[in-house]
Amino acid sequence: MPSPLDGKIGGDWDNGVSVDPDRSYLVSFLWHEPPSQDVHVNFRGYPGRTAVPRCIDVRTIAGRTRRRSIPCFSDPRGARRLGKLLVTVYTVNRDADQWHVLYAWRERGSLYAVSEHVAKPLTYRRVVENLDRLVEGLVRIDPRT
Amino acid sequence: MAGGAAAAALGATGVYKLVEHLGRAPRRLPTADRAPEQHLLHGLRVIEDEGVEVIVPPLHHQLVTAKLRVEPRRPDLRGAQHALEEALLRLDEEFESSARGLGLTVAWGLSYFERYVPGQAARHLPVDLRASSTRERPVRALIDAIRFPSDPEDVLLEDNDLAVLLRSDEPEHVTEGAQAIFGELDALFETTSIRKGFAAGGYDGGRSLPKQMAVAAGVPGADLIPETAELFLGFTSTQKDGLGPLGIANFETLGLVDLGPRNYFRAGTSMHVSHILENLEAWYLDFDFAERVTTTFSPERRAREGTQTVPQKPGAVADSGGVVRDFHRFGAIGHSASIQTTSRLQRDVVAADGKVYRKGTAIPQRADFNTLDNPFFWSARPERDRQQAEPAAGVHFVVFNPTSDDFHRNRLAMDGVLPDGTRLPFEPRARGQGLNSVLQTTHRQNFLVPPRRARSFPLVELLT
């Protein structure tokens, strides 16, 4: 994990775990230094499906709110092999992954993703290095229940 | 002290050291030399990129601003006029007026005309007929810059006496030109800023100059710029159909101005100069490709993923009604579409020389270039200019329009203030305003570009 994050659920940098009714989940870790420095990593899983999820883009302009369905991950910048995983790099992402670089891959009929926020003190290049290292170091854990 | 520092900075390279090695001069055509206009650059190559005709801009650019050290007395001014013209003639002898030689444009600010030649300016400065009609009082073709709705509160409206724009494919030509004027004639000029930059370079398949320079400087978002992009924001902006044809921005061409009793400024034009910071990370991480296209061009525009050069055909230009419909339908307007409501001819126009310019023809002649200045390469007033040492992605926006007010109309349209009086109710820099949300203007000024014959201290020879 990029410093100072330690990847411990319930630890100092735990930013929450959420599971949706469709069993998709988000595990988030965040270090924040006011006013605007962040180290923020999200792990996502979409058990039983491989399609890129859809997000709702909401904008209010001149008093009128518009909603549209858009891909949660977009602007793919090619595929890369990291260890055994073939990941697609997405640079424009939504919801909790906004302003993140996101690596997504499909495995055993499910979609997985890891993303990191591009924000001071990190640059895009550094985030890509972090994600390369992080994904290469992932160890699969099968659910016990 | 400042003069010495400025002289050193004219030839210094700093973050641009790499540019001399990275930018290979493209093949250029022979040029028709010494046109009456000093703002036109002849012999620019036209290539086809992604099926669209594109004008290849010069690689290296520099703009130097100054205040005059000369006292407002006739003998002093005549001497200064002679000295500057001599220096310019020597440069003319050495370099052809082209991208492979040296494009040299000397422009003068309102402060020059008001302080040094007020009586002559009152008589000979062109009057903007359209703006005068709108405001029901005489409005000159050169007026002070204004703060636009999407500009930050602290944008600096400058009052330089003159600006010299130097353009070439060869960086040493630019340096020699700047030295010959501001280095050799420092008794006349107190340099206030030096602004440097670059454009293009990626048409022949290699990495473009903006991409190489941004990556080398390590500015945020540099890695996200497409490899061959003409400019940092990833789209080509010099489509032939999107640029005014030679001569259209001259004062006299479209009949927008009254040139006065002696047509003194015929073949001249107005020039706007601004510096704009570009947030590349916001552009590439928060706008996907489809939205970058719609926000740059128009909400209904589609382009194949990765396209950099999008057609800008005269027959497909937007009008105010279309932009208003876009706003109501999408809550957004396109950068190009909104500007086209004022920057393209809305009807066929027969010019003063009988030439017909068709409806949809672009009027502004752009001369903008990317920069890593923050905001300038060098400033005589670093605190006032908020000069920063670290490089930043941006653009020195330089454009020639028939009048200052014509530029203001273009820029207001970009903010949703349309020529028919419609004001689209955007918040400043709202995302629906397209590019505005990732741009931050730091400085602005309008200048008058005299014709070549009057480029040195215009109107001084008329002093009595």
Interface residues (C-beta under 8 A of the other chain):
Chain A: R59 I61 A62 R64 R66 S74 D75 T91 V92 Q98 W99 H100 V101 V118 T123 Y124 R125 V128
Chain B: G218 P220 G221 A222 D223 L224 E281 Y284 L285 D286 F287 D288 F289 A290 F327 F330 G331 A332 L424 P425 F426 A430 R431 G432
